[in-house]
Amino acid sequence: MATQALSRTTRVIITAALALAALAVGYFVYLVWGGGVALSDRTMLWRMVRDKGIEAPAPEVALRQLQAPAGWSVSMFATGLPSVRMMTATATGDVILAQPRGGMVVLLERDADGDGRADGRRTLFSGLDRPNGVDLHDGWLYVAEATRVSRVRFDAVARAVQGPLQPLVTGLGGEGNHWRKTARIGPDGRLYVGLGSTCNVCIEQDPQRATMRVYAADGSGGREFATGLRNPTGFDWAPWDSALYATENGRDLLGDDIPPDELNRIEDGGFYGWPLVHGDGIVDPEYGKGQEARIAASRRPAHAFRAHNAPLGMRFLRQPARDAAYDRAALVALHGSWNRSVPDGYAVVSLHWDAAGKVTERPFLTGFRGAAGLIGRPVDVLEGPDGAVYVSDDYAGVVYRVTPPPSPPVTPPT
């Protein structure tokens, strides 16, 4: 009888699992072939659902299709990096990056021989819980996994960590849509952590999600810093006034052109609208009714990207020898649309602040979607100590290096 009961229980579990799988597949098929949702690229969406990408494009294809500003050159710094996400640079010019698939944190050695490619790579950690964010500060390497933030001593000269990761912040929810965490140390020496929402649009049950939180550098004294942030993936501080800015992906399934994606100026205690209102006053049809007072008190974006461009990583440019055209400028990686009838995004753009604080958007690295099809989806941008810009691409598993034109010679005074 016990064997028969166990057999019946097993059959029930298997039947339920198969039913859930069938529902998931059916919903996907409905979206792709029969639903009312516009799709940018069915192949890309199918690969995204399976957490897969594509093989890296041939160098001649990628370098022919990608377009950088006049005078800048592009090279494939490293390939074979599936799911590569956020990056940080060492003082010696190496690049450290996270790969959620495989739970890896990897170091790419700087290009010392001048061929445009990394001279080598080293795996610093493997088997972690979906690491996404990495940062370096005061001799520590910080790593943000799906449910925690840790740090470890790092020797930039030896290119090695010293011991195991030391957990600083634990108990961060790792379920739902936007489970990736980003962690960075601010100019005030504090640890900032961005936590995305569990859903497209909903009333969050976990008060830590859809927020930015702040801690001491050792993880103590954590508290809520800003709320109403659907997915604050990339953030950085303006070098001229230390203001904090963060990217945010607007909600899906409202159409091709609404709501816009956002760049927000993040201030302590600010509420940025999600899920009640989007962009500059677009009231959510599901959750905005009756919330007029909270909507009126919400902060408006500092800049609006086109809808579904999916801005992720961002960095302000800081190298003093930079072309004057990039003073008071940041670079932002646009991951690209998935639910839009006309694909958009798939590029790196530059944002330029004028003296009054107005932001203007310009193309920087384009061509990820072109004659050869979709060859990549930018995730993060990073400025190295030599002024080169690195761009991670989780779809093709590539890190690109974009090198600025040589600085003009300085004529000494007579």
Secondary structure as UniProt FT lines:
FT   HELIX           2..29
FT   HELIX           30..34
FT   HELIX           42..49
FT   TURN            50..51
FT   HELIX           59..65
FT   TURN            70..71
FT   STRAND          73..78
FT   TURN            82..83
FT   STRAND          87..89
FT   TURN            91..92
FT   STRAND          95..99
FT   TURN            100..103
FT   STRAND          104..108
FT   STRAND          121..125
FT   STRAND          133..137
FT   TURN            138..139
FT   STRAND          140..144
FT   STRAND          149..155
FT   TURN            156..159
FT   STRAND          160..169
FT   STRAND          181..185
FT   TURN            187..188
FT   STRAND          191..195
FT   TURN            207..210
FT   STRAND          211..215
FT   TURN            217..218
FT   STRAND          223..227
FT   STRAND          235..237
FT   TURN            239..241
FT   STRAND          244..248
FT   STRAND          261..266
FT   TURN            268..269
FT   TURN            274..276
FT   STRAND          277..278
FT   TURN            279..281
FT   STRAND          282..283
FT   TURN            285..287
FT   TURN            289..290
FT   HELIX           292..297
FT   STRAND          303..305
FT   TURN            307..308
FT   STRAND          311..316
FT   TURN            320..321
FT   HELIX           324..326
FT   TURN            327..328
FT   STRAND          329..334
FT   STRAND          347..353
FT   TURN            355..356
FT   STRAND          359..366
FT   STRAND          369..370
FT   TURN            371..372
FT   STRAND          373..374
FT   STRAND          378..383
FT   TURN            385..386
FT   STRAND          389..393
FT   TURN            394..397
FT   STRAND          398..403
//
